[in-house]
Amino acid sequence: MLRKQHVPWNAAGAASEEQHSADEVVRETGWVFNNVVGSELTLADFVETGDQETGAYLHAFGLWDDLAQPDQAIVEIGSGIGRMTAGLTRMFGRVYACDLDPAFLERCRETVAQFGRPEVLQTCRVADGRSLPVPDGAADLTISYITLQHCQQDDALALVHEAIRVTRPSGSIALNMRTWIARDIVLWPLGALTRALWRVPGLGTWLARRRFSTRLGWQANRLSPKDVLPGLDGLKEIRVFRSPKRRPFGRTDAEEATFEGINRSHWWLVATRC
Ligand SMILES: C[S@@+](CC[C@H](N)C(=O)[O-])C[C@H]1O[C@@H](n2cnc3c(N)ncnc32)[C@H](O)[C@@H]1O
């Protein structure tokens, strides 16, 4: 059965199919990726934001120099319409762009055709929301940004294991997750109610296309390092990156570090594959 937290992504994917140009897609559905709205937005601006964020994170995690080589491969979990993917195809020799929604993957191919190198792109549909159709050890780096928070909790954890599986020995993973903040006392129950309403025939379809409802309901889990790290095998040099505005997680099984660019509610698991 379709998971209810897939509803807004499939609704946005369907909305993206109704637009005539890539710039219109960004104006109509781009906000689901980077929360920026405006009547002047273009696909070029959108890709530029992806390039900036990719560079900032890879530098912060110390991965920029070692990775991003023309003969290396990257797996991106949750590519959307290619905001970051286009830049990744300019940096890597092979890019596996994985997403739940086939319409997003179609748009991702268009974005890469305009702003990247389509010859190195392979799009991969994550049909069940938890398994990557990518061979073992295919990637030098596996990255995921603002995606795992949108999955049912056990799917997010399954995707973390998948990230380890598809990364070669001595390769790296960099996975972004969303944890608890004080405002979740209100946001969490409202989100659960919203996801339940998406299942109501008629009303659900209408609601799933509304920005207010999507923003309330789309963060379908909260995962802290204590929920993720104990179950993991096959990783070494484990680092947890958080915002300097939040207290340390107090892990003894990972080195903790901060980076200004990280949202207070987010953290990153950065590690090397054994
Ligand atoms: C907020 S967007 C982020 C896209 C991209 N990383 C970016 O920064 O522009 C989240 C993406 O995750 C995808 N997604 C949600 N659940 C997923 C799952 N279980 N497996 C794979 N992709 C998923 C959505 O379809 C959407 O494209």
The ligand as a Gaussian input file, in Angstrom:
#p B3LYP/6-31G(d) Opt

LIG

0 1
 C       12.991000      18.085000      -0.009000
 S       13.290000      17.081000      -1.431000
 C       15.041000      17.219000      -1.543000
 C       15.558000      16.969000      -2.937000
 C       17.059000      17.304000      -3.116000
 N       17.889000      16.548000      -2.207000
 C       17.299000      18.796000      -2.933000
 O       17.931000      19.186000      -1.962000
 O       16.809000      19.555000      -3.775000
 C       13.049000      15.445000      -0.867000
 C       13.071000      14.398000      -1.990000
 O       13.049000      13.122000      -1.395000
 C       12.238000      12.264000      -2.178000
 N       11.834000      11.178000      -1.301000
 C       10.944000      11.214000      -0.285000
 N       10.857000       9.999000       0.294000
 C       11.750000       9.201000      -0.362000
 C       12.114000       7.813000      -0.236000
 N       11.557000       7.030000       0.679000
 N       13.048000       7.333000      -1.084000
 C       13.615000       8.126000      -2.020000
 N       13.295000       9.422000      -2.213000
 C       12.367000       9.949000      -1.381000
 C       11.113000      13.166000      -2.647000
 O       10.446000      12.618000      -3.779000
 C       11.870000      14.448000      -2.940000
 O       12.328000      14.486000      -4.266000

